[in-house]
Amino acid sequence: MSSVELEQIRVYLYLIGTGLAIVIFYYYIIYLYRSEKKGKKDYEKYGSLALDDELDSKILEENPNNNMSKKE
């Protein structure tokens, strides 16, 4: 194989990889939008974590697998 053919293969693989990454990214955005619309998750409250990240701030949601809360 010549260097021109290898360069063409590299360009094709780059384009396929980039296209696949874009499709996955847009699917993830649509998934987040639909789950918020259906009421499964409220991602707005997670956005406030950057502003309210103190140790004594209130917990957003309880972990059902947390054993500490069952002992109390």
CHARMM internal coordinates of N, CA and C (Angstrom, degrees):
IC EDIT
DIST 1 N 1 CA 1.4564
DIST 1 CA 1 C 1.5237
ANGL 1 N 1 CA 1 C 108.88
DIST 1 C 2 N 1.2899
ANGL 1 CA 1 C 2 N 114.34
DIHE 1 N 1 CA 1 C 2 N 136.48
DIST 2 N 2 CA 1.4557
ANGL 1 C 2 N 2 CA 118.46
DIHE 1 CA 1 C 2 N 2 CA 179.27
DIST 2 CA 2 C 1.5218
ANGL 2 N 2 CA 2 C 109.94
DIHE 1 C 2 N 2 CA 2 C -85.24
DIST 2 C 3 N 1.2978
ANGL 2 CA 2 C 3 N 115.26
DIHE 2 N 2 CA 2 C 3 N 168.72
DIST 3 N 3 CA 1.4680
ANGL 2 C 3 N 3 CA 120.03
DIHE 2 CA 2 C 3 N 3 CA -178.37
DIST 3 CA 3 C 1.5295
ANGL 3 N 3 CA 3 C 111.08
DIHE 2 C 3 N 3 CA 3 C -67.93
DIST 3 C 4 N 1.3276
ANGL 3 CA 3 C 4 N 117.58
DIHE 3 N 3 CA 3 C 4 N -26.30
DIST 4 N 4 CA 1.4626
ANGL 3 C 4 N 4 CA 120.60
DIHE 3 CA 3 C 4 N 4 CA 178.01
DIST 4 CA 4 C 1.5253
ANGL 4 N 4 CA 4 C 110.09
DIHE 3 C 4 N 4 CA 4 C -68.92
DIST 4 C 5 N 1.3233
ANGL 4 CA 4 C 5 N 116.67
DIHE 4 N 4 CA 4 C 5 N -41.91
DIST 5 N 5 CA 1.4652
ANGL 4 C 5 N 5 CA 120.41
DIHE 4 CA 4 C 5 N 5 CA 178.57
DIST 5 CA 5 C 1.5177
ANGL 5 N 5 CA 5 C 111.00
DIHE 4 C 5 N 5 CA 5 C -66.34
DIST 5 C 6 N 1.3329
ANGL 5 CA 5 C 6 N 117.40
DIHE 5 N 5 CA 5 C 6 N -40.64
DIST 6 N 6 CA 1.4577
ANGL 5 C 6 N 6 CA 120.80
DIHE 5 CA 5 C 6 N 6 CA 177.50
DIST 6 CA 6 C 1.5296
ANGL 6 N 6 CA 6 C 111.25
DIHE 5 C 6 N 6 CA 6 C -63.91
DIST 6 C 7 N 1.3053
ANGL 6 CA 6 C 7 N 116.05
DIHE 6 N 6 CA 6 C 7 N -37.81
DIST 7 N 7 CA 1.4730
ANGL 6 C 7 N 7 CA 120.21
DIHE 6 CA 6 C 7 N 7 CA 178.09
DIST 7 CA 7 C 1.5270
ANGL 7 N 7 CA 7 C 110.61
DIHE 6 C 7 N 7 CA 7 C -66.70
DIST 7 C 8 N 1.3172
ANGL 7 CA 7 C 8 N 117.73
DIHE 7 N 7 CA 7 C 8 N -38.70
DIST 8 N 8 CA 1.4642
ANGL 7 C 8 N 8 CA 120.81
DIHE 7 CA 7 C 8 N 8 CA 177.30
DIST 8 CA 8 C 1.5225
ANGL 8 N 8 CA 8 C 111.07
DIHE 7 C 8 N 8 CA 8 C -64.99
DIST 8 C 9 N 1.3261
ANGL 8 CA 8 C 9 N 117.25
DIHE 8 N 8 CA 8 C 9 N -42.63
DIST 9 N 9 CA 1.4586
ANGL 8 C 9 N 9 CA 121.24
DIHE 8 CA 8 C 9 N 9 CA 178.24
DIST 9 CA 9 C 1.5244
ANGL 9 N 9 CA 9 C 109.69
DIHE 8 C 9 N 9 CA 9 C -62.15
DIST 9 C 10 N 1.3307
ANGL 9 CA 9 C 10 N 116.29
DIHE 9 N 9 CA 9 C 10 N -42.88
DIST 10 N 10 CA 1.4624
ANGL 9 C 10 N 10 CA 120.29
DIHE 9 CA 9 C 10 N 10 CA 179.27
DIST 10 CA 10 C 1.5252
ANGL 10 N 10 CA 10 C 111.53
DIHE 9 C 10 N 10 CA 10 C -61.81
DIST 10 C 11 N 1.3155
ANGL 10 CA 10 C 11 N 117.29
DIHE 10 N 10 CA 10 C 11 N -41.71
DIST 11 N 11 CA 1.4637
ANGL 10 C 11 N 11 CA 121.30
DIHE 10 CA 10 C 11 N 11 CA 179.53
DIST 11 CA 11 C 1.5264
ANGL 11 N 11 CA 11 C 110.36
DIHE 10 C 11 N 11 CA 11 C -66.17
DIST 11 C 12 N 1.3298
ANGL 11 CA 11 C 12 N 117.04
DIHE 11 N 11 CA 11 C 12 N -43.00
DIST 12 N 12 CA 1.4662
ANGL 11 C 12 N 12 CA 119.74
DIHE 11 CA 11 C 12 N 12 CA 178.55
DIST 12 CA 12 C 1.5242
ANGL 12 N 12 CA 12 C 111.48
DIHE 11 C 12 N 12 CA 12 C -63.20
DIST 12 C 13 N 1.3250
ANGL 12 CA 12 C 13 N 117.96
DIHE 12 N 12 CA 12 C 13 N -43.65
DIST 13 N 13 CA 1.4525
ANGL 12 C 13 N 13 CA 120.91
DIHE 12 CA 12 C 13 N 13 CA 178.23
DIST 13 CA 13 C 1.5300
ANGL 13 N 13 CA 13 C 111.40
DIHE 12 C 13 N 13 CA 13 C -64.27
DIST 13 C 14 N 1.3315
ANGL 13 CA 13 C 14 N 117.03
DIHE 13 N 13 CA 13 C 14 N -36.86
DIST 14 N 14 CA 1.4643
ANGL 13 C 14 N 14 CA 120.92
DIHE 13 CA 13 C 14 N 14 CA 177.29
DIST 14 CA 14 C 1.5245
ANGL 14 N 14 CA 14 C 109.97
DIHE 13 C 14 N 14 CA 14 C -63.91
DIST 14 C 15 N 1.3202
ANGL 14 CA 14 C 15 N 117.36
DIHE 14 N 14 CA 14 C 15 N -45.29
DIST 15 N 15 CA 1.4616
ANGL 14 C 15 N 15 CA 120.81
DIHE 14 CA 14 C 15 N 15 CA -179.26
DIST 15 CA 15 C 1.5297
ANGL 15 N 15 CA 15 C 111.36
DIHE 14 C 15 N 15 CA 15 C -65.46
DIST 15 C 16 N 1.3217
ANGL 15 CA 15 C 16 N 117.03
DIHE 15 N 15 CA 15 C 16 N -41.35
DIST 16 N 16 CA 1.4604
ANGL 15 C 16 N 16 CA 120.08
DIHE 15 CA 15 C 16 N 16 CA 178.48
DIST 16 CA 16 C 1.5259
ANGL 16 N 16 CA 16 C 110.35
DIHE 15 C 16 N 16 CA 16 C -65.14
DIST 16 C 17 N 1.3273
ANGL 16 CA 16 C 17 N 117.07
DIHE 16 N 16 CA 16 C 17 N -43.28
DIST 17 N 17 CA 1.4607
ANGL 16 C 17 N 17 CA 120.78
DIHE 16 CA 16 C 17 N 17 CA 179.25
DIST 17 CA 17 C 1.5179
ANGL 17 N 17 CA 17 C 112.38
DIHE 16 C 17 N 17 CA 17 C -64.23
DIST 17 C 18 N 1.3168
ANGL 17 CA 17 C 18 N 116.67
DIHE 17 N 17 CA 17 C 18 N -42.42
DIST 18 N 18 CA 1.4578
ANGL 17 C 18 N 18 CA 120.70
DIHE 17 CA 17 C 18 N 18 CA 178.34
DIST 18 CA 18 C 1.5251
ANGL 18 N 18 CA 18 C 110.79
DIHE 17 C 18 N 18 CA 18 C -65.42
DIST 18 C 19 N 1.3128
ANGL 18 CA 18 C 19 N 117.01
DIHE 18 N 18 CA 18 C 19 N -43.22
DIST 19 N 19 CA 1.4690
ANGL 18 C 19 N 19 CA 120.39
DIHE 18 CA 18 C 19 N 19 CA 177.93
DIST 19 CA 19 C 1.5151
ANGL 19 N 19 CA 19 C 111.81
DIHE 18 C 19 N 19 CA 19 C -62.31
DIST 19 C 20 N 1.3219
ANGL 19 CA 19 C 20 N 117.09
DIHE 19 N 19 CA 19 C 20 N -41.29
DIST 20 N 20 CA 1.4558
ANGL 19 C 20 N 20 CA 121.32
DIHE 19 CA 19 C 20 N 20 CA 178.37
DIST 20 CA 20 C 1.5322
ANGL 20 N 20 CA 20 C 110.98
DIHE 19 C 20 N 20 CA 20 C -64.70
DIST 20 C 21 N 1.3208
ANGL 20 CA 20 C 21 N 116.90
DIHE 20 N 20 CA 20 C 21 N -41.38
DIST 21 N 21 CA 1.4635
ANGL 20 C 21 N 21 CA 120.45
DIHE 20 CA 20 C 21 N 21 CA 178.15
DIST 21 CA 21 C 1.5283
ANGL 21 N 21 CA 21 C 111.19
DIHE 20 C 21 N 21 CA 21 C -63.24
DIST 21 C 22 N 1.3077
ANGL 21 CA 21 C 22 N 117.53
DIHE 21 N 21 CA 21 C 22 N -39.53
DIST 22 N 22 CA 1.4647
ANGL 21 C 22 N 22 CA 121.66
DIHE 21 CA 21 C 22 N 22 CA 178.82
DIST 22 CA 22 C 1.5228
ANGL 22 N 22 CA 22 C 110.55
DIHE 21 C 22 N 22 CA 22 C -65.49
DIST 22 C 23 N 1.3263
ANGL 22 CA 22 C 23 N 117.39
DIHE 22 N 22 CA 22 C 23 N -43.23
DIST 23 N 23 CA 1.4637
ANGL 22 C 23 N 23 CA 121.05
DIHE 22 CA 22 C 23 N 23 CA 179.32
DIST 23 CA 23 C 1.5290
ANGL 23 N 23 CA 23 C 110.16
DIHE 22 C 23 N 23 CA 23 C -62.53
DIST 23 C 24 N 1.3238
ANGL 23 CA 23 C 24 N 117.61
DIHE 23 N 23 CA 23 C 24 N -44.57
DIST 24 N 24 CA 1.4683
ANGL 23 C 24 N 24 CA 121.13
DIHE 23 CA 23 C 24 N 24 CA 179.49
DIST 24 CA 24 C 1.5194
ANGL 24 N 24 CA 24 C 110.45
DIHE 23 C 24 N 24 CA 24 C -63.84
DIST 24 C 25 N 1.3213
ANGL 24 CA 24 C 25 N 117.35
DIHE 24 N 24 CA 24 C 25 N -42.41
DIST 25 N 25 CA 1.4622
ANGL 24 C 25 N 25 CA 121.44
DIHE 24 CA 24 C 25 N 25 CA 179.62
DIST 25 CA 25 C 1.5250
ANGL 25 N 25 CA 25 C 111.09
DIHE 24 C 25 N 25 CA 25 C -62.14
DIST 25 C 26 N 1.3263
ANGL 25 CA 25 C 26 N 118.49
DIHE 25 N 25 CA 25 C 26 N -46.03
DIST 26 N 26 CA 1.4586
ANGL 25 C 26 N 26 CA 120.89
DIHE 25 CA 25 C 26 N 26 CA 179.70
DIST 26 CA 26 C 1.5237
ANGL 26 N 26 CA 26 C 111.84
DIHE 25 C 26 N 26 CA 26 C -67.57
DIST 26 C 27 N 1.3251
ANGL 26 CA 26 C 27 N 117.53
DIHE 26 N 26 CA 26 C 27 N -35.31
DIST 27 N 27 CA 1.4595
ANGL 26 C 27 N 27 CA 120.12
DIHE 26 CA 26 C 27 N 27 CA 176.02
DIST 27 CA 27 C 1.5241
ANGL 27 N 27 CA 27 C 110.18
DIHE 26 C 27 N 27 CA 27 C -63.08
DIST 27 C 28 N 1.3308
ANGL 27 CA 27 C 28 N 117.11
DIHE 27 N 27 CA 27 C 28 N -40.44
DIST 28 N 28 CA 1.4590
ANGL 27 C 28 N 28 CA 121.17
DIHE 27 CA 27 C 28 N 28 CA 179.02
DIST 28 CA 28 C 1.5252
ANGL 28 N 28 CA 28 C 110.81
DIHE 27 C 28 N 28 CA 28 C -64.38
DIST 28 C 29 N 1.3180
ANGL 28 CA 28 C 29 N 117.76
DIHE 28 N 28 CA 28 C 29 N -41.04
DIST 29 N 29 CA 1.4711
ANGL 28 C 29 N 29 CA 121.39
DIHE 28 CA 28 C 29 N 29 CA 178.15
DIST 29 CA 29 C 1.5289
ANGL 29 N 29 CA 29 C 109.74
DIHE 28 C 29 N 29 CA 29 C -63.12
DIST 29 C 30 N 1.3185
ANGL 29 CA 29 C 30 N 117.74
DIHE 29 N 29 CA 29 C 30 N -43.69
DIST 30 N 30 CA 1.4651
ANGL 29 C 30 N 30 CA 121.30
DIHE 29 CA 29 C 30 N 30 CA 179.21
DIST 30 CA 30 C 1.5219
ANGL 30 N 30 CA 30 C 110.32
DIHE 29 C 30 N 30 CA 30 C -64.72
DIST 30 C 31 N 1.3457
ANGL 30 CA 30 C 31 N 117.43
DIHE 30 N 30 CA 30 C 31 N -39.70
DIST 31 N 31 CA 1.4558
ANGL 30 C 31 N 31 CA 121.27
DIHE 30 CA 30 C 31 N 31 CA 177.52
DIST 31 CA 31 C 1.5258
ANGL 31 N 31 CA 31 C 111.28
DIHE 30 C 31 N 31 CA 31 C -60.98
DIST 31 C 32 N 1.3315
ANGL 31 CA 31 C 32 N 117.09
DIHE 31 N 31 CA 31 C 32 N -45.11
DIST 32 N 32 CA 1.4617
ANGL 31 C 32 N 32 CA 120.40
DIHE 31 CA 31 C 32 N 32 CA 178.76
DIST 32 CA 32 C 1.5233
ANGL 32 N 32 CA 32 C 111.34
DIHE 31 C 32 N 32 CA 32 C -63.40
DIST 32 C 33 N 1.3156
ANGL 32 CA 32 C 33 N 116.88
DIHE 32 N 32 CA 32 C 33 N -42.01
DIST 33 N 33 CA 1.4617
ANGL 32 C 33 N 33 CA 121.07
DIHE 32 CA 32 C 33 N 33 CA -179.42
DIST 33 CA 33 C 1.5232
ANGL 33 N 33 CA 33 C 110.85
DIHE 32 C 33 N 33 CA 33 C -63.97
DIST 33 C 34 N 1.3446
ANGL 33 CA 33 C 34 N 117.09
DIHE 33 N 33 CA 33 C 34 N -44.90
DIST 34 N 34 CA 1.4624
ANGL 33 C 34 N 34 CA 120.32
DIHE 33 CA 33 C 34 N 34 CA -178.93
DIST 34 CA 34 C 1.5268
ANGL 34 N 34 CA 34 C 112.07
DIHE 33 C 34 N 34 CA 34 C -67.32
DIST 34 C 35 N 1.3221
ANGL 34 CA 34 C 35 N 117.41
DIHE 34 N 34 CA 34 C 35 N -40.31
DIST 35 N 35 CA 1.4610
ANGL 34 C 35 N 35 CA 119.05
DIHE 34 CA 34 C 35 N 35 CA -179.14
DIST 35 CA 35 C 1.5217
ANGL 35 N 35 CA 35 C 111.08
DIHE 34 C 35 N 35 CA 35 C -68.13
DIST 35 C 36 N 1.3197
ANGL 35 CA 35 C 36 N 117.61
DIHE 35 N 35 CA 35 C 36 N -31.64
DIST 36 N 36 CA 1.4652
ANGL 35 C 36 N 36 CA 119.42
DIHE 35 CA 35 C 36 N 36 CA 176.56
DIST 36 CA 36 C 1.5264
ANGL 36 N 36 CA 36 C 110.63
DIHE 35 C 36 N 36 CA 36 C -73.47
DIST 36 C 37 N 1.3218
ANGL 36 CA 36 C 37 N 117.22
DIHE 36 N 36 CA 36 C 37 N -36.81
DIST 37 N 37 CA 1.4640
ANGL 36 C 37 N 37 CA 120.62
DIHE 36 CA 36 C 37 N 37 CA 178.04
DIST 37 CA 37 C 1.5234
ANGL 37 N 37 CA 37 C 111.58
DIHE 36 C 37 N 37 CA 37 C -65.56
DIST 37 C 38 N 1.3445
ANGL 37 CA 37 C 38 N 117.16
DIHE 37 N 37 CA 37 C 38 N -38.40
DIST 38 N 38 CA 1.4593
ANGL 37 C 38 N 38 CA 121.28
DIHE 37 CA 37 C 38 N 38 CA -179.43
DIST 38 CA 38 C 1.5223
ANGL 38 N 38 CA 38 C 112.10
DIHE 37 C 38 N 38 CA 38 C -75.46
DIST 38 C 39 N 1.3243
ANGL 38 CA 38 C 39 N 117.22
DIHE 38 N 38 CA 38 C 39 N -13.60
DIST 39 N 39 CA 1.4525
ANGL 38 C 39 N 39 CA 120.83
DIHE 38 CA 38 C 39 N 39 CA 179.23
DIST 39 CA 39 C 1.5119
ANGL 39 N 39 CA 39 C 114.34
DIHE 38 C 39 N 39 CA 39 C 89.30
DIST 39 C 40 N 1.3132
ANGL 39 CA 39 C 40 N 118.64
DIHE 39 N 39 CA 39 C 40 N 12.74
DIST 40 N 40 CA 1.4553
ANGL 39 C 40 N 40 CA 120.72
DIHE 39 CA 39 C 40 N 40 CA 178.76
DIST 40 CA 40 C 1.5246
ANGL 40 N 40 CA 40 C 110.97
DIHE 39 C 40 N 40 CA 40 C -68.07
DIST 40 C 41 N 1.3078
ANGL 40 CA 40 C 41 N 116.99
DIHE 40 N 40 CA 40 C 41 N -46.33
DIST 41 N 41 CA 1.4607
ANGL 40 C 41 N 41 CA 122.51
DIHE 40 CA 40 C 41 N 41 CA -178.96
DIST 41 CA 41 C 1.5164
ANGL 41 N 41 CA 41 C 108.86
DIHE 40 C 41 N 41 CA 41 C -134.86
DIST 41 C 42 N 1.3284
ANGL 41 CA 41 C 42 N 115.11
DIHE 41 N 41 CA 41 C 42 N 149.14
DIST 42 N 42 CA 1.4554
ANGL 41 C 42 N 42 CA 120.90
DIHE 41 CA 41 C 42 N 42 CA 174.14
DIST 42 CA 42 C 1.5256
ANGL 42 N 42 CA 42 C 107.25
DIHE 41 C 42 N 42 CA 42 C -111.96
DIST 42 C 43 N 1.3220
ANGL 42 CA 42 C 43 N 116.25
DIHE 42 N 42 CA 42 C 43 N 98.04
DIST 43 N 43 CA 1.4506
ANGL 42 C 43 N 43 CA 120.60
DIHE 42 CA 42 C 43 N 43 CA -175.36
DIST 43 CA 43 C 1.5269
ANGL 43 N 43 CA 43 C 112.41
DIHE 42 C 43 N 43 CA 43 C -76.66
DIST 43 C 44 N 1.3102
ANGL 43 CA 43 C 44 N 118.31
DIHE 43 N 43 CA 43 C 44 N -12.59
DIST 44 N 44 CA 1.4599
ANGL 43 C 44 N 44 CA 120.85
DIHE 43 CA 43 C 44 N 44 CA 177.28
DIST 44 CA 44 C 1.5258
ANGL 44 N 44 CA 44 C 110.98
DIHE 43 C 44 N 44 CA 44 C -66.03
DIST 44 C 45 N 1.3217
ANGL 44 CA 44 C 45 N 116.90
DIHE 44 N 44 CA 44 C 45 N -37.15
DIST 45 N 45 CA 1.4650
ANGL 44 C 45 N 45 CA 118.80
DIHE 44 CA 44 C 45 N 45 CA -179.43
DIST 45 CA 45 C 1.5186
ANGL 45 N 45 CA 45 C 111.08
DIHE 44 C 45 N 45 CA 45 C -70.52
DIST 45 C 46 N 1.3257
ANGL 45 CA 45 C 46 N 118.34
DIHE 45 N 45 CA 45 C 46 N -27.86
DIST 46 N 46 CA 1.4501
ANGL 45 C 46 N 46 CA 120.56
DIHE 45 CA 45 C 46 N 46 CA 175.99
DIST 46 CA 46 C 1.5267
ANGL 46 N 46 CA 46 C 110.70
DIHE 45 C 46 N 46 CA 46 C -72.52
DIST 46 C 47 N 1.3012
ANGL 46 CA 46 C 47 N 117.55
DIHE 46 N 46 CA 46 C 47 N -25.82
DIST 47 N 47 CA 1.4590
ANGL 46 C 47 N 47 CA 120.88
DIHE 46 CA 46 C 47 N 47 CA 177.36
DIST 47 CA 47 C 1.5095
ANGL 47 N 47 CA 47 C 112.51
DIHE 46 C 47 N 47 CA 47 C -67.46
DIST 47 C 48 N 1.3193
ANGL 47 CA 47 C 48 N 117.00
DIHE 47 N 47 CA 47 C 48 N -25.88
DIST 48 N 48 CA 1.4596
ANGL 47 C 48 N 48 CA 119.54
DIHE 47 CA 47 C 48 N 48 CA 179.78
DIST 48 CA 48 C 1.5218
ANGL 48 N 48 CA 48 C 112.81
DIHE 47 C 48 N 48 CA 48 C -79.30
DIST 48 C 49 N 1.3216
ANGL 48 CA 48 C 49 N 117.88
DIHE 48 N 48 CA 48 C 49 N -5.84
DIST 49 N 49 CA 1.4610
ANGL 48 C 49 N 49 CA 120.73
DIHE 48 CA 48 C 49 N 49 CA 177.99
DIST 49 CA 49 C 1.5259
ANGL 49 N 49 CA 49 C 112.07
DIHE 48 C 49 N 49 CA 49 C -61.63
DIST 49 C 50 N 1.3026
ANGL 49 CA 49 C 50 N 117.24
DIHE 49 N 49 CA 49 C 50 N -32.56
DIST 50 N 50 CA 1.4566
ANGL 49 C 50 N 50 CA 120.15
DIHE 49 CA 49 C 50 N 50 CA 179.69
DIST 50 CA 50 C 1.5323
ANGL 50 N 50 CA 50 C 111.09
DIHE 49 C 50 N 50 CA 50 C -67.63
DIST 50 C 51 N 1.3131
ANGL 50 CA 50 C 51 N 116.94
DIHE 50 N 50 CA 50 C 51 N -30.71
DIST 51 N 51 CA 1.4612
ANGL 50 C 51 N 51 CA 120.48
DIHE 50 CA 50 C 51 N 51 CA -179.49
DIST 51 CA 51 C 1.5250
ANGL 51 N 51 CA 51 C 112.68
DIHE 50 C 51 N 51 CA 51 C -89.59
DIST 51 C 52 N 1.3162
ANGL 51 CA 51 C 52 N 117.19
DIHE 51 N 51 CA 51 C 52 N -32.81
DIST 52 N 52 CA 1.4571
ANGL 51 C 52 N 52 CA 121.79
DIHE 51 CA 51 C 52 N 52 CA -175.55
DIST 52 CA 52 C 1.5285
ANGL 52 N 52 CA 52 C 109.06
DIHE 51 C 52 N 52 CA 52 C -120.20
DIST 52 C 53 N 1.3187
ANGL 52 CA 52 C 53 N 115.79
DIHE 52 N 52 CA 52 C 53 N 79.26
DIST 53 N 53 CA 1.4581
ANGL 52 C 53 N 53 CA 119.25
DIHE 52 CA 52 C 53 N 53 CA -175.99
DIST 53 CA 53 C 1.5267
ANGL 53 N 53 CA 53 C 112.04
DIHE 52 C 53 N 53 CA 53 C -120.20
DIST 53 C 54 N 1.3005
ANGL 53 CA 53 C 54 N 117.07
DIHE 53 N 53 CA 53 C 54 N 35.85
DIST 54 N 54 CA 1.4557
ANGL 53 C 54 N 54 CA 121.75
DIHE 53 CA 53 C 54 N 54 CA 177.81
DIST 54 CA 54 C 1.5285
ANGL 54 N 54 CA 54 C 110.06
DIHE 53 C 54 N 54 CA 54 C -78.62
DIST 54 C 55 N 1.3232
ANGL 54 CA 54 C 55 N 115.97
DIHE 54 N 54 CA 54 C 55 N 160.30
DIST 55 N 55 CA 1.4588
ANGL 54 C 55 N 55 CA 120.09
DIHE 54 CA 54 C 55 N 55 CA 178.93
DIST 55 CA 55 C 1.5171
ANGL 55 N 55 CA 55 C 112.46
DIHE 54 C 55 N 55 CA 55 C -67.95
DIST 55 C 56 N 1.3214
ANGL 55 CA 55 C 56 N 117.19
DIHE 55 N 55 CA 55 C 56 N -30.73
DIST 56 N 56 CA 1.4577
ANGL 55 C 56 N 56 CA 120.16
DIHE 55 CA 55 C 56 N 56 CA -177.08
DIST 56 CA 56 C 1.5300
ANGL 56 N 56 CA 56 C 113.22
DIHE 55 C 56 N 56 CA 56 C -97.68
DIST 56 C 57 N 1.3166
ANGL 56 CA 56 C 57 N 118.13
DIHE 56 N 56 CA 56 C 57 N 11.61
DIST 57 N 57 CA 1.4665
ANGL 56 C 57 N 57 CA 120.18
DIHE 56 CA 56 C 57 N 57 CA 177.38
DIST 57 CA 57 C 1.5261
ANGL 57 N 57 CA 57 C 109.40
DIHE 56 C 57 N 57 CA 57 C -74.19
DIST 57 C 58 N 1.3265
ANGL 57 CA 57 C 58 N 115.84
DIHE 57 N 57 CA 57 C 58 N 158.27
DIST 58 N 58 CA 1.4660
ANGL 57 C 58 N 58 CA 119.59
DIHE 57 CA 57 C 58 N 58 CA -174.69
DIST 58 CA 58 C 1.5279
ANGL 58 N 58 CA 58 C 111.22
DIHE 57 C 58 N 58 CA 58 C -71.49
DIST 58 C 59 N 1.3177
ANGL 58 CA 58 C 59 N 115.31
DIHE 58 N 58 CA 58 C 59 N 152.31
DIST 59 N 59 CA 1.4627
ANGL 58 C 59 N 59 CA 122.33
DIHE 58 CA 58 C 59 N 59 CA -179.02
DIST 59 CA 59 C 1.5255
ANGL 59 N 59 CA 59 C 108.66
DIHE 58 C 59 N 59 CA 59 C -77.93
DIST 59 C 60 N 1.3304
ANGL 59 CA 59 C 60 N 115.87
DIHE 59 N 59 CA 59 C 60 N 135.41
DIST 60 N 60 CA 1.4589
ANGL 59 C 60 N 60 CA 120.28
DIHE 59 CA 59 C 60 N 60 CA -178.39
DIST 60 CA 60 C 1.5187
ANGL 60 N 60 CA 60 C 111.93
DIHE 59 C 60 N 60 CA 60 C -69.12
DIST 60 C 61 N 1.3134
ANGL 60 CA 60 C 61 N 116.13
DIHE 60 N 60 CA 60 C 61 N -48.36
DIST 61 N 61 CA 1.4619
ANGL 60 C 61 N 61 CA 119.92
DIHE 60 CA 60 C 61 N 61 CA 178.58
DIST 61 CA 61 C 1.5259
ANGL 61 N 61 CA 61 C 108.03
DIHE 60 C 61 N 61 CA 61 C -150.34
DIST 61 C 62 N 1.3025
ANGL 61 CA 61 C 62 N 115.05
DIHE 61 N 61 CA 61 C 62 N 146.47
DIST 62 N 62 CA 1.4618
ANGL 61 C 62 N 62 CA 120.82
DIHE 61 CA 61 C 62 N 62 CA -179.07
DIST 62 CA 62 C 1.5199
ANGL 62 N 62 CA 62 C 110.33
DIHE 61 C 62 N 62 CA 62 C -77.96
DIST 62 C 63 N 1.3051
ANGL 62 CA 62 C 63 N 115.75
DIHE 62 N 62 CA 62 C 63 N 145.29
DIST 63 N 63 CA 1.4505
ANGL 62 C 63 N 63 CA 121.83
DIHE 62 CA 62 C 63 N 63 CA 176.17
DIST 63 CA 63 C 1.5273
ANGL 63 N 63 CA 63 C 108.21
DIHE 62 C 63 N 63 CA 63 C -88.73
DIST 63 C 64 N 1.3327
ANGL 63 CA 63 C 64 N 118.95
DIHE 63 N 63 CA 63 C 64 N 118.30
DIST 64 N 64 CA 1.4702
ANGL 63 C 64 N 64 CA 119.48
DIHE 63 CA 63 C 64 N 64 CA -177.93
DIST 64 CA 64 C 1.5235
ANGL 64 N 64 CA 64 C 112.77
DIHE 63 C 64 N 64 CA 64 C -67.32
DIST 64 C 65 N 1.3237
ANGL 64 CA 64 C 65 N 118.25
DIHE 64 N 64 CA 64 C 65 N -19.36
DIST 65 N 65 CA 1.4623
ANGL 64 C 65 N 65 CA 121.89
DIHE 64 CA 64 C 65 N 65 CA -179.52
DIST 65 CA 65 C 1.5210
ANGL 65 N 65 CA 65 C 112.65
DIHE 64 C 65 N 65 CA 65 C -93.07
DIST 65 C 66 N 1.3234
ANGL 65 CA 65 C 66 N 117.07
DIHE 65 N 65 CA 65 C 66 N 4.72
DIST 66 N 66 CA 1.4553
ANGL 65 C 66 N 66 CA 121.21
DIHE 65 CA 65 C 66 N 66 CA -177.87
DIST 66 CA 66 C 1.5296
ANGL 66 N 66 CA 66 C 109.84
DIHE 65 C 66 N 66 CA 66 C -77.53
DIST 66 C 67 N 1.3100
ANGL 66 CA 66 C 67 N 117.92
DIHE 66 N 66 CA 66 C 67 N 118.40
DIST 67 N 67 CA 1.4582
ANGL 66 C 67 N 67 CA 122.86
DIHE 66 CA 66 C 67 N 67 CA -179.08
DIST 67 CA 67 C 1.5251
ANGL 67 N 67 CA 67 C 112.16
DIHE 66 C 67 N 67 CA 67 C -80.17
DIST 67 C 68 N 1.3069
ANGL 67 CA 67 C 68 N 118.25
DIHE 67 N 67 CA 67 C 68 N -19.11
DIST 68 N 68 CA 1.4558
ANGL 67 C 68 N 68 CA 121.55
DIHE 67 CA 67 C 68 N 68 CA -178.32
DIST 68 CA 68 C 1.5221
ANGL 68 N 68 CA 68 C 111.79
DIHE 67 C 68 N 68 CA 68 C -65.52
DIST 68 C 69 N 1.3253
ANGL 68 CA 68 C 69 N 117.23
DIHE 68 N 68 CA 68 C 69 N -38.05
DIST 69 N 69 CA 1.4553
ANGL 68 C 69 N 69 CA 120.21
DIHE 68 CA 68 C 69 N 69 CA -178.27
DIST 69 CA 69 C 1.5355
ANGL 69 N 69 CA 69 C 111.68
DIHE 68 C 69 N 69 CA 69 C -72.99
DIST 69 C 70 N 1.3120
ANGL 69 CA 69 C 70 N 118.49
DIHE 69 N 69 CA 69 C 70 N -24.53
DIST 70 N 70 CA 1.4745
ANGL 69 C 70 N 70 CA 121.84
DIHE 69 CA 69 C 70 N 70 CA 179.51
DIST 70 CA 70 C 1.5281
ANGL 70 N 70 CA 70 C 111.43
DIHE 69 C 70 N 70 CA 70 C -76.12
DIST 70 C 71 N 1.3390
ANGL 70 CA 70 C 71 N 116.78
DIHE 70 N 70 CA 70 C 71 N -29.38
DIST 71 N 71 CA 1.4517
ANGL 70 C 71 N 71 CA 120.76
DIHE 70 CA 70 C 71 N 71 CA -177.40
DIST 71 CA 71 C 1.5232
ANGL 71 N 71 CA 71 C 112.16
DIHE 70 C 71 N 71 CA 71 C -74.98
DIST 71 C 72 N 1.3042
ANGL 71 CA 71 C 72 N 116.76
DIHE 71 N 71 CA 71 C 72 N -26.20
DIST 72 N 72 CA 1.4725
ANGL 71 C 72 N 72 CA 120.06
DIHE 71 CA 71 C 72 N 72 CA -175.21
DIST 72 CA 72 C 1.4790
ANGL 72 N 72 CA 72 C 113.11
DIHE 71 C 72 N 72 CA 72 C -74.42
END
COOR INIT
IC SEED 1 N 1 CA 1 C
IC BUILD
